[in-house]
Every structure is written in structure tokens, then in C-alpha cells.
Amino acid sequence: MPTYAETKAAVINLLRTFGDGPTSLYEVGAPLVGRGFKQDPIVNALFDLAHEGVIELLIGNALPVLKLPVSQN
């Protein structure tokens, strides 16, 4: 099972692939669950990213990316 850090990194990497404008939470969760990540750590990562100002969680299960962390690669 992936660690929380791996889950959060996977969420950030997926967010990098989306264009401008709000993205559906389904577009974030479904591909990650399909890759073996668990729903609760994904949600926790999204809450952390919202708290850090990276994303904003909107009504209607959407999120715009406000700023992405600099890639560590």
C-alpha cells in the first residue's frame, strides 16, 4: 500500500496534468484509486493541499489549482 507521502505526491503530479479552471474531484480520485491508492489518503492529501493554499475545494466537488509546489525532480 502506498505511503501518505507517495499518495500526496501522486495527487500533485496528477494536478500538474490538468489545464486551467476547476477540475472535478472525480478526475482526481478515480485514476488514483485505479492505480491502487486508497480513497481516505487521497482525501487527506486534498485537504492538506487546500490548507497549504495549493488548491481550493469548491461547492460541487470541483477544485481549481491555485499554485503547485516546485517539482523535486
CYANA upper distance limits for C-alpha pairs under 8 A (distance plus 0.5 A):
  1 MET  CA     36 GLY  CA      7.97
  1 MET  CA     37 PHE  CA      7.77
  2 PRO  CA      6 GLU  CA      6.38
  2 PRO  CA      7 THR  CA      6.88
  2 PRO  CA     36 GLY  CA      8.34
  2 PRO  CA     37 PHE  CA      6.98
  3 THR  CA      7 THR  CA      6.73
  4 TYR  CA      8 LYS  CA      6.63
  4 TYR  CA     41 PRO  CA      6.70
  4 TYR  CA     45 ALA  CA      8.23
  5 ALA  CA      9 ALA  CA      6.60
  6 GLU  CA     10 ALA  CA      6.58
  7 THR  CA     11 VAL  CA      6.75
  7 THR  CA     37 PHE  CA      7.21
  7 THR  CA     41 PRO  CA      7.18
  7 THR  CA     42 ILE  CA      6.85
  7 THR  CA     45 ALA  CA      7.67
  8 LYS  CA     12 ILE  CA      6.77
  8 LYS  CA     41 PRO  CA      8.41
  8 LYS  CA     42 ILE  CA      7.50
  8 LYS  CA     45 ALA  CA      5.64
  8 LYS  CA     46 LEU  CA      8.36
  9 ALA  CA     13 ASN  CA      6.58
 10 ALA  CA     14 LEU  CA      6.58
 10 ALA  CA     32 LEU  CA      8.10
 11 VAL  CA     15 LEU  CA      6.65
 11 VAL  CA     28 VAL  CA      7.65
 11 VAL  CA     32 LEU  CA      8.17
 11 VAL  CA     42 ILE  CA      7.71
 11 VAL  CA     45 ALA  CA      7.85
 11 VAL  CA     46 LEU  CA      8.23
 12 ILE  CA     16 ARG  CA      6.88
 12 ILE  CA     68 LEU  CA      7.88
 13 ASN  CA     17 THR  CA      7.56
 14 LEU  CA     18 PHE  CA      7.76
 14 LEU  CA     28 VAL  CA      7.56
 15 LEU  CA     28 VAL  CA      8.04
 15 LEU  CA     65 VAL  CA      7.85
 16 ARG  CA     68 LEU  CA      8.01
 18 PHE  CA     23 THR  CA      7.91
 20 ASP  CA     64 PRO  CA      8.06
 20 ASP  CA     65 VAL  CA      8.15
 21 GLY  CA     64 PRO  CA      6.12
 21 GLY  CA     65 VAL  CA      8.07
 22 PRO  CA     62 ALA  CA      6.19
 22 PRO  CA     63 LEU  CA      5.39
 22 PRO  CA     64 PRO  CA      4.52
 22 PRO  CA     65 VAL  CA      7.72
 23 THR  CA     27 GLU  CA      7.30
 23 THR  CA     28 VAL  CA      8.38
 23 THR  CA     62 ALA  CA      5.82
 23 THR  CA     63 LEU  CA      5.72
 23 THR  CA     64 PRO  CA      6.54
 24 SER  CA     28 VAL  CA      7.47
 24 SER  CA     61 ASN  CA      6.41
 24 SER  CA     62 ALA  CA      4.94
 24 SER  CA     63 LEU  CA      6.93
 25 LEU  CA     29 GLY  CA      6.60
 25 LEU  CA     61 ASN  CA      5.99
 25 LEU  CA     62 ALA  CA      6.07
 25 LEU  CA     63 LEU  CA      7.34
 26 TYR  CA     30 ALA  CA      6.11
 26 TYR  CA     61 ASN  CA      8.41
 27 GLU  CA     31 PRO  CA      7.35
 28 VAL  CA     32 LEU  CA      7.20
 29 GLY  CA     33 VAL  CA      6.51
 29 GLY  CA     39 GLN  CA      7.66
 29 GLY  CA     42 ILE  CA      7.50
 30 ALA  CA     34 GLY  CA      6.55
 31 PRO  CA     35 ARG  CA      6.84
 32 LEU  CA     36 GLY  CA      7.08
 32 LEU  CA     37 PHE  CA      5.98
 32 LEU  CA     38 LYS  CA      8.38
 32 LEU  CA     42 ILE  CA      8.49
 33 VAL  CA     37 PHE  CA      5.22
 33 VAL  CA     38 LYS  CA      6.37
 33 VAL  CA     39 GLN  CA      7.16
 37 PHE  CA     41 PRO  CA      8.21
 37 PHE  CA     42 ILE  CA      7.79
 38 LYS  CA     42 ILE  CA      6.97
 39 GLN  CA     43 VAL  CA      6.72
 40 ASP  CA     44 ASN  CA      6.64
 41 PRO  CA     45 ALA  CA      6.52
 42 ILE  CA     46 LEU  CA      6.76
 43 VAL  CA     47 PHE  CA      6.74
 44 ASN  CA     48 ASP  CA      6.67
 45 ALA  CA     49 LEU  CA      6.60
 46 LEU  CA     50 ALA  CA      6.62
 46 LEU  CA     55 ILE  CA      8.30
 47 PHE  CA     51 HIS  CA      6.63
 48 ASP  CA     52 GLU  CA      6.63
 49 LEU  CA     53 GLY  CA      6.72
 49 LEU  CA     54 VAL  CA      5.64
 49 LEU  CA     55 ILE  CA      6.35
 50 ALA  CA     54 VAL  CA      6.23
 50 ALA  CA     55 ILE  CA      5.30
 50 ALA  CA     56 GLU  CA      5.81
 50 ALA  CA     57 LEU  CA      7.14
 53 GLY  CA     66 LEU  CA      7.32
 53 GLY  CA     67 LYS  CA      7.76
 54 VAL  CA     65 VAL  CA      6.61
 54 VAL  CA     66 LEU  CA      5.73
 54 VAL  CA     67 LYS  CA      5.36
 54 VAL  CA     68 LEU  CA      6.25
 54 VAL  CA     69 PRO  CA      8.00
 55 ILE  CA     63 LEU  CA      6.82
 55 ILE  CA     64 PRO  CA      6.25
 55 ILE  CA     65 VAL  CA      5.00
 55 ILE  CA     66 LEU  CA      5.66
 55 ILE  CA     67 LYS  CA      7.50
 56 GLU  CA     63 LEU  CA      5.90
 56 GLU  CA     64 PRO  CA      6.29
 56 GLU  CA     65 VAL  CA      7.31
 56 GLU  CA     66 LEU  CA      7.56
 57 LEU  CA     61 ASN  CA      7.73
 57 LEU  CA     62 ALA  CA      6.77
 57 LEU  CA     63 LEU  CA      5.37
 57 LEU  CA     64 PRO  CA      7.91
 58 LEU  CA     62 ALA  CA      5.74
 58 LEU  CA     63 LEU  CA      6.15
 58 LEU  CA     64 PRO  CA      8.48
